[in-house]
Amino acid sequence: MKTVKTYLIRKPEDIDEVISMSERYPERAKEVEIAETIELTARQYDCICKYPFKDYRFLTGKGGYKDGYLQVVELTCKNKQPLYANPEGSSYCRYLGIKLGD
């Protein structure tokens, strides 16, 4: 099981809000399980950073809890920090976070 420590921000406006809230409240970060990793193009990555509420088919039906662990989708892009999304079964980033701590 691969995990990451992140503070998942509920319905963020954009990545700037995620970063700001994560820096302001690092004590709210929790270990979550990475259920799947998806490699994005630079265009897809930038779109998620700007518009987390947009529909992304590759997120549909993912996230939520499984066997007591909160599941996230790790969104990666070459030369960019990974993002962690918990769509709670939806097709948008209902919760979005970045890696915190070591």
N, C-alpha and C positions, 0 to 999 in steps of 0.2 A: 504494500500500500504506500503510495507516494502522497505526502502531505505538504502543505505550505501554511505559513502563518500570515494571515491577512485580516484586514478590517473591511468587511463587505459593506459598501455604502448603498443604502436603499434608494432606488430611482434617482441616481445622480444626473445632473444636467450635462456634465461632460467630465473628461479625465481630470481637469483642473480641480473640480470639486472632490474627486476621489483622493487625489494627492493631498489637497489641503486638509480634508477631514482625517486622513490617515496620519498626517504629521501632527495634527492637533490632539488626536485621541489615540495614541499608540497602545494604550492599555486596553482598548476594546478589541484588539486583534485576537483571533482564535485560530487554532489549527483546524484546517479543513482538508478533506480528501480530494485529490485530483482524480476525477473519474475518467477524464479524456483530455487529450491535448490536440488542439487544432492549429495547424500552421496557416497563417493568413498572409495574403499579399499586403504590400505596404498600403495600398488603397483601402482594402478592407479594414486594416488595423486603424488607419487614420479616421475612417468613417465611424468605427465604434467609439474611438476617443472623442469625437465631436458629437455623435448622435447615438448614445446608448439605447434610446427608446425605439429606434428604427427596428423593423422586423429583420431578423437574420435566421433564415431557414435552418442553418446548421446548429442553432441552439434549441430548436423546438423539441420539447419533451425531455429536456435534460435538467439536471440540478435537483434540488430537494434533498431529503434524507434517505439514506439506505443503510440498513443495519446499524442505526444509531449515529452514523457519520454524515455531516453535511457535505454534499457532493458539489464540486465546482468543475467548470470547463476551463482548462488553461489555454489561453489564446496567445500564440507566439507569432513573432515576425522577426526576420533577420535584423540584427543590430538594434532591437527595441526591447524594452523591458516587458516581460510577460504580464498579461492581464488575467484576472480570475473572475469568471462570471458564474452566477447562480441565477438562471432564468426562471427557476421554480416551475418548470414545465412550459413556460411561454417561449416566444421567439425573440425576446428582447432582453437586454441586461437589467433585469429587475434589481439585482445586486451586482456590484462591480467593485473589485479590489485590486491592489498591487501587493507584491511581496513585502513583508515587514520583518525586521529582525534577521537573525542568522539561520 
